[in-house]
Structure formats: structure tokens, C-alpha cells
Amino acid sequence: MTPAARVLSVLLSVGAFTVVGALSQLSVGGPERAIVRLSWRTPAVRIERCRTLTPEELSRLEPHMRHTQECDGRTGDYELRVTFDGGSAHVDTVAPSGLRRDRPVYVFLDLPVEPGDHRVGVDFSLLVPSDLDGAEVGEGLRSLTWTGTLHLEPGRIGLLTLSEDGTELIARE
């Protein structure tokens, strides 16, 4: 490589780095919206209807299969309803995770809003299927509600999540 070619390649490299550095300082406009983020997880809740087997039914079963009760059920879905300023609502059904729906229920949702003060309402309620009406609901979270005002600056996130003990929703801005 000739000395002139070396000088030219150094100048081109320095020029390219200078252009990249200058372009990285340009502002293309910051985020103009804010976000209300819902983020939590809770164990799935089992809903079951059980009945006691009759002596005749028990006698037809193999000894190792004999249980005094037969139960039918499944884990429940939740309805998530979010309202803004008493008007618009976001409604969704949240199901337990896992192939057999036996894993925790995860909520992770970003809802873009205009910056400013917003009155937000959240209702997260267990749905009992109509075919299991009156069935026994297992241990776990049945409902959460939160109502409050969030002040959100442009580009900021207002977080609604579970408290340390997992019994209520709390806001973090």
C-alpha cells in the first residue's frame, strides 16, 4: 500500500467515525406517550366438584383405584378489566400457563396513554365456568381491585404490581 493510500484510508476512517459520532448525538424525538404497565404472577386456582362414590361403584374398581371421592374440575381463568378516567376499558381473559394449565397465571401488559393524570381502575377476578357453578374453589387469589390516580410524564411508566404478601395491587411510578 502506498503512503498516499494509507493517508487516504486513515482520513476516510476518521471521517466515518466523526459522522457516526455526530449522528448518535441527534435527537429524533423522545417518547410522547406514557405507559401503564400491569405486571404480576399468582398461582393458578383449582375449581372442583367432588362426589362420594357409592359402595357399588367402589366394588367395580380395582383395589388400587379405590378412592372414596371422584372429582371433576380445572383451573380457572381470570377476567382482567382496566378502565381509564371512567371511560375506555381494556378487557382481557388471562389463563394459567403450562400445557395442562397448572402453572402460575402471568399478567404482563403495557397500555399506552397520554401523559398527565389518569384515574385508573383495575379489576382482576376469577371466572368460575358455568358447568362448575357451585363447585369448591381451591386456595389462591380470587380477585384484586385497585383504583387510584397515576401521574405520568412523557416516556415514563406507571407500574401496578402485587404487594410483597401477594394480596393487593400497589402502584409504583
JOLINQUI-V497979 format. One record per pair of residues at least 6 apart in sequence whose C-alpha atoms are under 7 Angstrom apart, sorted by the first residue. I is the first residue (numbers start at 0). J is the second residue. D is the distance in whole Angstrom. If there is no record, write none. Layout:
<<I J D> <I J D>>
//
This chain:
<<30 153 6> <30 154 5> <31 153 5> <31 154 6> <32 111 6> <32 112 6> <32 113 5> <32 114 6> <32 153 5> <32 154 6> <33 111 6> <33 112 5> <33 113 6> <33 114 5> <33 151 6> <33 152 6> <33 153 5> <33 154 5> <33 155 5> <33 156 6> <34 109 6> <34 110 5> <34 111 4> <34 112 6> <34 155 6> <34 156 5> <34 157 6> <35 109 6> <35 110 5> <35 111 6> <35 156 6> <35 157 5> <35 158 6> <36 108 6> <36 109 5> <36 110 6> <36 156 7> <36 157 6> <36 158 5> <36 159 6> <37 106 7> <37 107 5> <37 108 5> <37 109 7> <37 158 6> <37 159 5> <37 160 6> <38 106 5> <38 107 4> <38 108 7> <38 159 6> <38 160 5> <39 105 6> <39 106 5> <39 107 7> <39 160 5> <39 161 6> <40 103 6> <40 104 5> <40 105 4> <40 106 6> <41 103 6> <41 104 5> <41 105 7> <42 102 7> <42 103 4> <42 104 6> <42 139 7> <43 74 6> <43 95 6> <43 101 6> <43 102 6> <43 103 5> <43 104 6> <44 74 5> <44 75 6> <44 137 6> <44 138 6> <44 139 5> <45 73 6> <45 74 4> <45 75 6> <45 136 6> <45 137 5> <46 72 5> <46 73 6> <46 74 6> <46 75 6> <46 134 6> <46 135 6> <46 136 5> <46 137 6> <47 70 6> <47 71 6> <47 72 4> <47 73 7> <47 134 5> <47 135 5> <47 136 7> <48 70 6> <48 71 5> <48 72 6> <48 131 7> <48 134 5> <48 135 6> <49 68 6> <49 69 6> <49 70 4> <49 71 6> <50 68 5> <50 69 6> <50 70 6> <51 67 6> <51 68 4> <51 69 6> <52 67 6> <52 68 6> <52 69 7> <57 65 6> <74 100 7> <74 101 7> <75 125 6> <75 126 6> <75 127 6> <76 92 7> <76 93 6> <76 94 5> <76 95 7> <76 125 6> <76 126 6> <77 92 6> <77 93 5> <77 94 6> <77 123 6> <77 124 5> <77 125 4> <77 126 5> <78 91 6> <78 92 5> <78 93 6> <78 123 6> <78 124 5> <78 125 6> <78 126 7> <79 90 6> <79 91 5> <79 92 6> <79 93 7> <79 122 6> <79 123 5> <79 124 7> <80 88 7> <80 89 6> <80 90 5> <80 91 7> <80 121 6> <80 122 5> <80 123 6> <81 88 5> <81 89 5> <81 90 6> <81 120 6> <81 121 5> <81 122 7> <82 88 4> <82 89 6> <82 119 6> <82 120 5> <82 121 7> <83 117 6> <83 118 6> <83 119 5> <83 120 7> <84 117 6> <84 118 5> <84 119 6> <94 104 6> <95 101 6> <95 102 6> <95 103 6> <95 104 4> <96 102 5> <96 103 6> <96 104 6> <114 151 5> <114 152 5> <114 153 5> <115 150 5> <115 151 5> <115 152 6> <116 148 6> <116 149 6> <116 150 4> <116 151 6> <117 148 5> <117 149 5> <117 150 6> <118 147 6> <118 148 4> <118 149 7> <119 146 6> <119 147 6> <119 148 6> <120 145 6> <120 146 4> <120 147 7> <121 144 5> <121 145 5> <121 146 6> <122 143 6> <122 144 5> <122 145 7> <123 142 5> <123 143 5> <123 144 6> <124 141 6> <124 142 4> <124 143 6> <125 141 5> <125 142 6> <143 167 6> <143 168 7> <144 168 7> <145 168 6> <149 157 7> <151 157 7> <156 172 6> <157 171 6> <157 172 4> <158 170 6> <158 171 5> <158 172 6> <159 168 6> <159 169 6> <159 170 5> <159 171 6> <160 168 5> <160 169 6> <160 170 7> <161 167 6> <161 168 5> <161 169 6> <162 168 6> <162 169 6>>
//
